[in-house]
């Protein structure tokens, strides 16, 4: 089977077919290239995922990884990082062994194809030129023969006419002989050219075209073999990393099997056991007899004077108040359902959000205005009138946002006007005081009502309340010892703390977190053990120490 003999008259179809073969090869190269991009993207996402959940480089957070479940999770993250590396290997090997190699081969293939078909066209042009020469000599021979016949007939006519002079007859005879000689010369030339053309044509169809088409056939077969070898390489590149990927997965399984739930439970006991005994039963106090009432009053006095009991009660109230269920009804637009300080923070946050939206709309309006100016100067680029609608819409949105901002700024000014100037310590204590006030007053009121002789006066009730609050504040917020850090945070944006109780931060700055967001959008931070204040939670990325008191725990 040979293209030169079987397809000797299919030059154009072979040209189309070989171009199609190159297109197929380039399509396969594009496929492999996109696969390498997918592998790189997948590897990058896996690495980012592993990095995102890695523990931060500090001793407090590393203590959390004494639990076997956390250790297994850390091992899983490390194995996934190695797993991502194997996908990077796949991408690199496919690029070097397939994509780069095939792209170079395609260029060589195109050059070889161009050379072969150039030789084929050159052979075609040569045989066509020989054919034209043959046709030209044939027409010339035919013309000379006709001219010779006409000259012979004219001579015979002149020779038969008695009225024609002898000189005219001789002239006609010479002309006839000349025409016959020209016809003979044309015949000889035509015969020579015909013989040469037949030789050229035989060589064209039996030598030149078969050789050229044989080269094209070999070129096409090499292309087919090459793409097959590349497909084998494609599979082999994947196969080479399978053992390593299997080891990564085996490592994850081994880490999972190393989890010991009993050991983790014991670690929890060791970490949080207080050593206190549970409270005993409360004795019944009988007020039906005067003597027992006197004893009960002494007991009450003793209870009031016993600081450990007040401390225990104060601590209980102080610990329980953050978990009181909040009202789940619809939140008013002005946040009037919140305490004053939290309401101020919410309103300030809303004003900041609206200002950002206004800036965004303003930038969009300025961009549209610049585009309109460009259209006015260069009408061929677009119609300026087509932007009027967008410009009007942007202006209208800005106006609506400004009105909305003015409304929230008015509420904010109203709240800030009502709030007294408080120190940061007072603001920190206000949440606990607000949560305890209602409970404390209610307990005192019950105590007053429970006194049958009215000897438990309002002043005594207030004194007991102040003692309980003072005990709570002494235990929970000791001014002499700063609050412990419960984690760290990184400033995502620069924030200029101009309001009372806030602190300024610079983008990228690392600080300590001493109080996380309580739902009001603010986080309390510390810098250099002496500067404390609040920053918007959205301005920082918080990394909580999961062993710290009050910090949320994520596994």
C-alpha positions in Angstrom: 0.0 0.0 0.0 1.5 3.3 -1.1 -0.1 6.7 -1.4 2.1 7.4 -4.4 0.4 4.6 -6.5 -3.0 4.5 -4.8 -3.6 8.2 -4.5 -1.6 9.6 -7.4 -4.5 11.9 -8.4 -5.5 13.1 -4.8 -2.9 15.8 -4.3 -5.5 18.3 -2.9 -7.1 15.8 -0.6 -3.8 14.7 0.8 -2.9 18.3 1.5 -6.2 18.8 3.4 -5.7 15.5 5.3 -2.2 16.3 6.5 -3.3 19.8 7.7 -6.1 18.1 9.6 -3.5 15.8 11.2 -1.5 18.7 12.4 -4.7 20.4 13.8 -5.4 17.2 15.7 -1.9 17.2 17.2 -2.2 20.8 18.2 -5.6 20.1 19.8 -4.0 17.3 21.8 -1.3 19.7 22.9 -3.9 22.2 24.1 -5.7 19.5 26.0 -2.5 18.5 27.9 -1.7 22.1 28.5 -5.1 22.8 30.1 -4.6 19.6 32.2 -1.3 20.9 33.5 -3.0 24.2 34.4 -5.8 22.3 36.3 -3.2 20.3 38.2 -1.3 23.4 39.2 -4.5 25.2 40.3 -5.6 22.1 42.2 -2.3 21.8 43.9 -2.3 25.5 44.8 -5.8 25.2 46.3 -4.8 22.1 48.3 -1.7 23.9 49.6 -3.8 27.0 50.6 -6.3 24.7 52.3 -3.6 22.9 54.3 -2.0 26.2 55.2 -5.3 27.8 56.3 -5.9 25.1 58.9 -2.3 24.8 60.1 -1.7 25.8 63.8 -0.1 29.2 64.3 3.4 29.4 65.5 2.9 30.0 69.2 3.2 27.9 72.3 -0.4 28.4 73.5 -2.0 27.1 70.3 0.4 24.3 70.0 -0.7 23.0 73.5 -4.0 22.2 71.8 -2.3 19.6 69.7 -1.6 17.4 72.6 -5.0 15.8 71.8 -4.7 12.8 69.5 -7.6 13.9 67.3 -5.8 17.2 66.7 -2.5 15.4 66.1 -4.2 13.3 63.5 -5.7 16.4 61.9 -2.3 18.0 61.7 -0.9 14.8 60.1 -3.7 14.9 57.6 -2.9 18.5 56.7 0.8 17.6 56.2 -0.1 14.6 54.0 -2.4 16.8 51.9 0.4 19.2 51.4 2.6 16.3 50.1 -0.4 15.2 48.1 -0.6 18.6 46.4 3.1 18.4 45.6 2.5 15.2 43.5 -0.1 17.1 41.4 2.6 19.7 40.8 4.9 16.9 39.7 2.2 15.7 37.3 2.0 19.2 35.8 5.8 19.7 35.5 6.3 16.3 33.9 3.5 16.7 31.4 4.8 20.1 30.5 8.4 18.9 29.9 7.7 15.5 28.5 4.6 16.1 26.4 3.7 19.8 25.8 7.2 21.2 25.1 8.3 18.2 23.1 5.1 18.1 20.9 5.2 21.8 20.3 8.7 21.5 18.9 7.7 18.5 16.9 4.7 20.3 15.4 7.0 23.1 14.1 9.2 20.5 12.5 6.2 18.7 11.1 4.8 21.9 9.6 8.1 22.6 7.9 8.4 19.1 6.5 4.9 19.2 5.2 5.5 22.6 3.6 8.6 21.3 1.9 7.0 18.1 0.5 4.0 19.9 -0.9 6.2 22.6 -2.3 8.1 19.8 -4.3 4.7 18.4 -5.4 3.5 21.7 -6.7 6.8 22.3 -8.4 6.5 18.9 -10.2 2.9 19.8 -11.1 4.0 23.2 -12.6 6.7 21.5 -14.6 4.4 18.9 -16.2 1.9 21.6 -16.9 4.6 23.7 -18.6 5.5 20.7 -20.8 1.9 20.1 -21.6 1.5 23.7 -22.7 4.6 23.4 -24.9 3.2 20.3 -26.5 -0.1 21.9 -27.2 1.6 25.0 -28.7 3.8 22.9 -31.0 0.8 20.8 -32.0 -1.2 23.9 -32.9 1.7 25.3 -34.8 2.2 22.0 -36.8 -1.5 22.0 -37.6 -1.4 25.6 -38.8 1.6 25.0 -41.0 0.0 22.0 -42.6 -3.0 24.0 -43.5 -0.9 26.8 -44.9 1.1 24.2 -47.0 -2.2 22.8 -48.4 -3.5 26.2 -49.4 -0.1 27.1 -51.0 -0.1 23.8 -53.0 -3.7 24.4 -54.2 -2.8 27.9 -55.3 0.2 26.7 -57.2 -1.8 24.1 -59.0 -4.4 26.7 -59.9 -1.8 29.1 -61.2 -0.1 26.4 -63.2 -3.3 25.4 -65.0 -4.2 29.0 -65.9 -2.9 29.8 -69.4 -3.3 33.5 -68.8 -0.8 33.6 -65.9 2.8 34.4 -66.7 5.5 31.9 -66.1 7.1 34.1 -63.5 3.9 34.1 -61.4 3.7 30.3 -61.7 7.3 30.0 -60.5 6.6 32.3 -57.6 3.6 30.2 -56.5 5.6 27.0 -56.8 8.4 28.4 -54.6 5.8 29.6 -52.0 4.2 26.1 -51.9 7.6 24.5 -51.4 8.4 26.9 -48.5 5.1 26.1 -46.8 5.8 22.4 -47.2 9.2 22.8 -45.6 7.7 24.8 -42.7 5.2 22.0 -42.1 7.9 19.4 -42.1 9.9 21.4 -39.5 6.8 21.9 -37.3 6.1 18.2 -37.6 9.6 17.3 -36.5 9.4 19.8 -33.5 6.0 18.5 -32.5 7.3 14.9 -32.6 10.3 15.8 -30.5 8.2 17.7 -27.9 5.6 15.0 -27.7 8.3 12.4 -27.1 9.9 14.5 -24.4 6.5 15.2 -22.7 5.6 11.5 -22.6 8.9 10.9 -20.9 8.3 13.7 -18.4 4.8 12.6 -17.8 5.9 9.0 -17.1 8.5 10.2 -14.6 6.0 12.5 -13.0 3.4 9.8 -12.4 5.8 6.9 -11.7 8.8 8.6 -10.0 8.3 12.2 -8.8 4.7 11.9 -7.4 5.2 8.5 -5.8 8.4 9.7 -4.1 6.8 12.9 -2.8 3.6 11.1 -1.6 5.7 8.4 0.0 7.5 11.1 2.1 4.1 12.6 3.0 2.8 9.2 4.0 5.8 8.5 6.2 5.5 12.0 7.7 1.8 11.3 8.6 2.6 7.9 10.0 5.3 9.3 12.2 2.7 11.9 13.5 0.3 9.1 14.3 3.0 7.2 16.2 4.1 10.3 18.0 0.7 11.2 19.3 0.3 7.5 20.5 3.6 7.7 22.4 2.5 11.0 24.0 -0.7 9.4 25.2 1.3 6.6 26.8 3.5 9.2 28.4 0.4 11.0 29.6 -0.8 7.9 31.4 2.7 7.1 32.7 3.2 10.5 34.3 0.0 9.9 36.3 1.1 6.3 37.1 4.4 7.4 38.5 2.9 9.4 41.3 0.3 6.9 42.3 2.6 5.1 44.8 3.5 8.4 46.5 -0.2 9.4 46.6 -1.0 6.0 48.1 1.6 6.7 50.8 0.0 10.0 51.5 -3.4 8.4 51.9 -1.9 5.6 54.0 -0.5 8.3 56.2 -3.9 9.8 56.7 -5.4 6.4 57.6 -2.6 5.7 60.0 -3.1 9.1 61.6 -6.8 8.4 62.0 -6.1 5.0 63.5 -3.8 6.7 66.1 -6.7 8.7 67.6 -7.4 7.6 71.2 -10.7 8.9 72.5 -10.0 7.7 76.1 -6.7 9.6 76.2 -8.3 12.8 74.9 -11.1 12.5 77.5 -8.4 12.1 80.2 -6.6 15.2 78.9 -9.9 17.2 79.1 -10.2 16.2 82.7 -6.7 17.2 83.5 -7.1 20.5 81.7 -10.4 21.7 83.2 -10.8 19.9 86.5 -11.3 22.5 89.3 -11.0 20.3 92.4 -14.0 21.9 94.1 -16.7 19.8 95.7 -20.3 20.2 94.5 -22.4 22.4 96.8 -24.3 20.6 99.5 -28.0 20.8 100.4 -29.5 24.1 101.6 -30.9 23.9 105.1 -34.5 24.7 105.8 -35.0 27.9 107.8 -38.2 28.0 109.9 -39.6 31.5 110.5 -42.7 30.4 112.5 -41.1 30.9 115.9 -39.4 34.1 117.2 -36.4 32.2 118.5 -35.8 30.5 115.2 -36.4 33.8 113.4 -33.7 35.4 115.4 -31.4 32.5 114.5 -32.3 32.9 110.9 -31.5 36.6 111.1 -28.1 35.7 112.5 -27.7 33.2 109.8 -28.6 35.9 107.2 -26.0 38.2 108.8 -23.5 35.5 108.7 -24.3 34.8 105.2 -23.9 38.5 104.3 -20.6 38.7 106.2 -19.3 35.4 104.7 -17.4 36.6 101.8 -16.9 33.2 100.1 -20.7 32.7 99.9 -21.2 36.2 98.3 -18.3 35.6 96.0 -19.8 32.3 94.9 -23.2 33.9 94.3 -21.7 36.9 92.5 -19.6 34.6 90.3 -22.6 32.5 89.4 -24.5 35.6 88.3 -21.5 36.9 86.5 -21.0 33.7 84.6 -24.6 33.1 83.7 -25.6 36.5 82.3 -23.9 36.2 78.9 -26.0 33.1 78.1 -29.4 34.6 78.7 -31.5 34.2 75.6 -31.9 37.4 73.6 -35.1 38.6 72.0 -35.5 36.9 68.7 -37.9 39.4 67.3 -37.3 41.7 64.3 -34.4 44.1 64.9 -35.4 47.8 64.7 -33.7 49.8 62.0 -32.1 52.1 64.5 -31.0 49.2 66.8 -32.9 50.7 69.6 -33.3 47.2 71.2 -29.5 47.2 72.0 -27.7 48.8 75.0 -26.4 52.3 74.3 -22.8 51.4 73.6 -23.6 48.4 71.4 -26.2 50.5 69.6 -23.5 53.2 69.0 -21.2 50.6 67.6 -23.8 49.1 65.3 -24.8 52.6 64.0 -21.2 53.5 63.4 -20.7 50.2 61.5 -23.8 51.0 59.4 -22.5 54.5 58.7 -19.1 53.1 57.6 -20.8 50.6 55.3 -22.9 53.3 53.7 -19.9 55.5 53.2 -18.1 52.7 51.4 -21.1 52.1 49.2 -21.2 55.9 48.4 -17.5 55.8 47.5 -18.0 52.8 45.3 -21.0 54.5 43.5 -19.0 57.7 43.2 -16.0 56.0 41.6 -18.4 54.3 39.2 -20.0 57.6 38.3 -16.6 59.2 37.7 -15.6 56.3 35.4 -18.8 56.8 33.4 -18.2 60.5 33.2 -14.6 59.9 31.9 -15.9 57.5 29.3 -18.5 60.0 28.2 -15.8 62.6 27.7 -13.8 60.1 25.6 -16.9 59.5 23.5 -17.4 63.2 23.1 -13.9 63.7 21.9 -13.9 60.5 19.8 -17.4 59.9 18.5 -16.3 56.8 16.5 -15.7 55.0 19.8 -19.3 55.2 21.0 -22.4 57.3 21.5 -22.1 59.7 24.5 -25.9 59.7 24.9 -25.9 56.0 25.6 -24.2 56.7 29.0 -26.7 59.3 30.2 -29.0 56.6 31.6 -26.2 54.9 33.6 -24.9 58.3 34.8 -28.3 59.3 36.0 -28.8 56.0 37.7 -25.5 56.2 39.5 -26.3 59.8 40.7 -29.7 58.7 42.0 -28.1 55.8 43.9 -25.6 58.2 45.5 -28.3 60.5 46.6 -30.3 57.6 48.1 -27.2 56.4 50.0 -26.5 59.9 51.3 -30.0 60.3 52.6 -29.7 56.9 54.3 -26.3 57.9 55.8 -27.8 61.1 57.1 -30.5 59.1 58.9 -28.1 56.8 60.6 -25.7 59.7 61.4 -28.6 61.5 63.1 -29.3 58.4 65.2 -25.6 58.0 65.9 -25.3 61.7 67.1 -28.4 61.2 69.3 -26.8 58.1 71.0 -23.4 59.8 71.3 -25.0 62.8 72.9 -26.7 60.6 75.5 -23.7 58.5 76.3 -21.5 59.9 79.2 -17.8 60.1 78.7 -16.5 56.8 80.0 -13.1 55.3 80.4 -12.2 52.1 78.6 -12.4 50.2 82.0 -15.9 51.5 82.6 -17.0 50.5 79.0 -15.6 47.0 79.6 -17.5 46.7 82.9 -20.8 48.1 81.5 -21.8 44.8 79.8 -21.4 42.8 83.0 -23.1 45.4 85.1 -26.1 45.7 82.8 -26.4 41.9 82.8 -26.2 41.6 86.6 -28.3 44.7 87.6 -31.7 43.1 86.9 -30.8 39.9 88.6 -29.3 41.6 91.7 -32.2 44.0 92.2 -34.7 41.2 91.8 -32.9 39.1 94.5 -32.8 42.1 96.8 -36.5 42.8 96.3 -37.3 39.2 97.1 -35.2 39.5 100.3 -37.2 42.5 101.3 -40.5 40.9 100.7 -39.4 37.7 102.6 -38.6 39.7 105.8 -41.7 39.5 108.0 -40.9 42.3 110.4 -39.5 44.7 107.9 -36.1 44.9 109.5 -34.4 44.2 106.2 -34.4 47.8 104.9 -33.8 49.3 101.5 -30.4 50.6 102.6 -29.4 47.1 103.6 -30.6 45.8 100.3 -28.5 48.3 98.4 -25.5 47.6 100.6 -25.8 43.9 99.8 -26.1 44.7 96.1 -23.0 46.8 96.1 -21.1 44.1 98.0 -22.1 41.5 95.5 -21.2 43.7 92.5 -17.9 44.7 94.1 -17.1 41.1 94.7 -17.9 40.2 91.1 -15.9 43.1 89.7 -13.0 42.2 91.9 -13.0 38.7 90.7 -13.8 39.2 87.0 -12.0 42.5 86.2 -9.0 43.1 88.3 -7.5 46.5 87.4 -4.2 45.6 88.8 -3.8 42.6 86.5 -4.4 43.0 82.8 -6.8 40.6 81.0 -5.0 37.6 79.6 -4.6 37.3 75.8 -7.0 34.8 74.3 -5.3 34.8 70.8 -3.7 37.0 68.3 -4.9 39.0 65.3 -3.6 40.6 62.1 -4.8 44.0 60.9 -6.3 43.6 57.4 -6.8 47.4 56.9 -5.6 50.6 58.6 -8.0 51.9 61.2 -7.8 55.3 62.8 -9.4 55.0 66.3 -10.8 58.5 66.9 -13.7 57.6 69.2 -13.5 57.0 72.9 -12.3 53.4 73.7 -10.9 52.6 70.2 -7.3 52.1 69.2 -5.6 52.8 65.9 -4.0 50.0 63.9 -1.9 49.8 60.8 -2.4 47.2 58.0 -0.4 44.1 58.6 0.2 44.8 62.3 0.1 41.8 64.7 -1.7 42.4 68.1 -3.0 40.4 71.0 -6.7 39.7 71.4 -8.1 40.1 74.9 -11.8 40.1 74.2 -13.5 38.6 71.1 -16.5 40.0 69.3 -19.6 39.8 71.5 -22.0 40.3 68.6 -21.6 44.1 68.4 -19.0 44.1 65.6 -16.0 45.1 67.8 -13.0 43.2 69.1 -10.8 44.3 72.0 -7.1 44.1 71.4 -3.8 45.1 73.1 -0.5 46.4 71.9 2.8 46.2 73.9 0.9 45.3 77.2 0.0 49.0 77.8 -2.3 50.1 74.9 -5.8 48.6 74.8 -8.9 49.4 72.8 -11.5 48.3 70.4 -11.3 47.8 66.6 -13.9 46.7 64.1 -14.0 42.9 63.8 -14.1 43.2 60.0 -10.7 45.0 60.0 -8.8 42.2 61.6 -8.2 38.5 61.1 -8.4 36.7 64.5 -6.5 33.6 65.5 -7.9 32.5 68.8 -5.9 30.5 71.3 -8.3 27.6 71.8 -6.8 26.8 75.3 -7.5 30.4 76.5 -10.3 31.1 78.8 -13.4 32.2 77.0 -12.1 31.3 73.5 -14.2 29.3 71.1 -12.9 25.9 70.1 -12.8 24.7 66.5 -11.7 21.2 65.5 
